[in-house]
Amino acid sequence: MKDEFAVSMEHIFKTFPGVKALDDVQFNVKPGEVMALLGENGAGKSTLMKILSGVYTRDKGDIYIFGKKIEGNLNTTKAQNLGIAIIHQELNMCQHLTIAANMFLGRELIKNGVLDNKRMNELAKAELAKLGASDINPETIVGDLPVGRQQMVEIAKALLMNAKILIMDEPSSSLSNAEIEEMFRIVKELRNMGTAIVYISHRLQELHHIVDRVTIMRDGKFIKEGKFSDFTMDQIISYMVGREITNQFPRDEVKRGKKILEVRNVYAGDRVKDVSFDLYEGEVLGFAGLVQAGRTETMRAIFGADKKTSGKIILDGKEIEINSPEDAIKNGIVLAPEDRKKEGLCTKLSIRQNISLPNLDEVSSKFGTIDKTKEDELIKKGYEALTIKMSSSEAAVESLSGGNQQKVVVSKWLARNSRVVIFDEPTRGIDVAAKVEIYQIINKLKKQGIGVIIVSSELPEVMGISDRILVFCNGRITGEVDARKTTEEEIMTYATKFYDAN
C-alpha cells in the first residue's frame, strides 16, 4: 500500500520546549500529484516539512520514501540523496553569482584541477530547457533576474539534484500575475514528469489551478485529507480555523467624513507620473494594478522613503513638505510596507523595542532618556488594541506569526494617533483567519476617522475591503471604481489601459 506514495508519514510527533508542534500527524503524497498542505500560521506545516527535508528530527513516527521505511533520523544531506528538495518562500541563492554557479554550489564540477564552467553551463542550460526556459543564459548573474526567473532557477537546481519530491513554500507570494501563470505551467510540467509536489500557500484562490488533493492541519494535528474537488472553499477554511468564517472580507460601512489628504501631480522616479487623488476620513481607498504599475512607488513617495521630483501633498487643507519618513511620521502619515521583515520591523528586537523605536520623541524625557512610564503607556496602547498573541512584550518579533508581526507594524503607528495609515500588501504570507483580523483592524481605524490606503495584488482583497479603488497602469491612475459595484474584469481593463504607453 505504501508503495503507491512518494512520501508517507505516520504518527509524527515533535515537541519544542513548552510547545507540542506536531501531535500524531499523518501525511501522504503520490508521485505525479500536487498535494496542497493547508493550515493557519502555527498549524505545524513548516515543522512537518522541515522534518521531511531533514532540518528537524522527529520525536516519534515513521517515514516512508517510495515505500521504503527510513531508519533513524533524516538530515539535509540524506534527504537530498533521497530526492527531497524544498523551494523556500524567501529564495535561498547567492545573488552575486551566476545561475550555473548557484545550481552547482557545493557540488562544482572540476576538470584538470579547475572549475569546469563550460560543462556546468551546459548542464544548467539543459535543466532550464526542461522547464521551458531555454532562453535563460546560465552565465547571467542571479541578482539581475526577476523573482519569477530566480524561482525557476531554484526549481532547475532541484531537478539537477534528481529531486523527485519537491516542497514549494508560498511559491507565489512575491510573483506578478504573469510570473504566477508561468509557475503554474512549470508545476504542471513537473507533475507530468512524475514529481511529487507539496504545495504550501495561503492564497487559497489559486489552488484550483494546479492542486489534486489537500491535507489540512490545525494546531499541530492532522485534520482532513481528500481530493480538492470534493471540498468547497468554505469547508477548507472551516477545517483550517476550526470554525466557520462567514465573511472573508468584513467591511464596515462608515459615513465618509471630510477630506484628509490631497495628493496633487506627484512625480517620482520612472514609475510615478502625475498622480493625483483625495482621501477622506473614515474611508478605505484601495490601489489596484499589475506589478510594477507604480502603486508601491507612489506610497513610498508620499511617505518620503523615495524622493518625489514634483507635486504637492496637502494634509487637512495645509500643504506639507515631506522629504523623509521622519517628516511623514511627524505629520501623521505612516506606512506598513510591503516587506514587513526588511522594512517594517527589526525582527531581532523585542515587540516593546519595535513599537518604541519610531516613537522615541513621544517616550523620551527632557534629558533625552526613555521615560519608562510613558513607554509602558505607549506599548499598552499599541498592542492591547490589536490583541497581539505573545508571551510578553519582551519577546522577539521573529518569534511571532506573520499575522502578529503585521500587528506590531500597525501598533507602532496607532500609538501616535496617525491621520493616514498606508498598508502595502497587508496580508501577504499570512493565513485566512489572521487576514480577517487585519481587516477588522482596518475597520477599527476607519471608525476612528482615520484615512486608510491599501495596496494589494489580490483583487478579491482590494475589492472586498475597500470603499473606492484607484487603478494604476504605467505609473498613472487610469481608472476609479466603486468597490461595491465593480468587477475584476473592469479593474483589469483599467490596469492594462496604457500598458504599452511610455
Secondary structure as GFF3:
##gff-version 3
##sequence-region A 1 502
A	DSSP	three_ten_helix	2	4	.	.	.	ID=ss1
A	DSSP	beta_strand	7	16	.	.	.	ID=ss2
A	DSSP	beta_strand	19	29	.	.	.	ID=ss3
A	DSSP	beta_strand	34	38	.	.	.	ID=ss4
A	DSSP	alpha_helix	45	52	.	.	.	ID=ss5
A	DSSP	beta_strand	60	65	.	.	.	ID=ss6
A	DSSP	beta_strand	68	69	.	.	.	ID=ss7
A	DSSP	alpha_helix	76	81	.	.	.	ID=ss8
A	DSSP	beta_strand	84	87	.	.	.	ID=ss9
A	DSSP	alpha_helix	99	103	.	.	.	ID=ss10
A	DSSP	beta_strand	110	111	.	.	.	ID=ss11
A	DSSP	beta_strand	114	115	.	.	.	ID=ss12
A	DSSP	alpha_helix	117	130	.	.	.	ID=ss13
A	DSSP	three_ten_helix	142	144	.	.	.	ID=ss14
A	DSSP	alpha_helix	147	160	.	.	.	ID=ss15
A	DSSP	beta_strand	165	169	.	.	.	ID=ss16
A	DSSP	alpha_helix	177	192	.	.	.	ID=ss17
A	DSSP	beta_strand	196	200	.	.	.	ID=ss18
A	DSSP	three_ten_helix	204	206	.	.	.	ID=ss19
A	DSSP	alpha_helix	207	210	.	.	.	ID=ss20
A	DSSP	beta_strand	213	218	.	.	.	ID=ss21
A	DSSP	beta_strand	221	227	.	.	.	ID=ss22
A	DSSP	three_ten_helix	228	230	.	.	.	ID=ss23
A	DSSP	alpha_helix	233	241	.	.	.	ID=ss24
A	DSSP	beta_strand	259	268	.	.	.	ID=ss25
A	DSSP	beta_strand	272	280	.	.	.	ID=ss26
A	DSSP	beta_strand	284	289	.	.	.	ID=ss27
A	DSSP	alpha_helix	295	303	.	.	.	ID=ss28
A	DSSP	beta_strand	310	315	.	.	.	ID=ss29
A	DSSP	beta_strand	318	320	.	.	.	ID=ss30
A	DSSP	alpha_helix	325	330	.	.	.	ID=ss31
A	DSSP	beta_strand	333	336	.	.	.	ID=ss32
A	DSSP	pi_helix	340	344	.	.	.	ID=ss33
A	DSSP	alpha_helix	351	356	.	.	.	ID=ss34
A	DSSP	three_ten_helix	357	359	.	.	.	ID=ss35
A	DSSP	alpha_helix	360	363	.	.	.	ID=ss36
A	DSSP	alpha_helix	372	384	.	.	.	ID=ss37
A	DSSP	three_ten_helix	397	399	.	.	.	ID=ss38
A	DSSP	alpha_helix	402	414	.	.	.	ID=ss39
A	DSSP	beta_strand	420	424	.	.	.	ID=ss40
A	DSSP	alpha_helix	432	447	.	.	.	ID=ss41
A	DSSP	beta_strand	451	455	.	.	.	ID=ss42
A	DSSP	alpha_helix	459	465	.	.	.	ID=ss43
A	DSSP	beta_strand	468	473	.	.	.	ID=ss44
A	DSSP	beta_strand	476	482	.	.	.	ID=ss45
A	DSSP	alpha_helix	488	495	.	.	.	ID=ss46
###
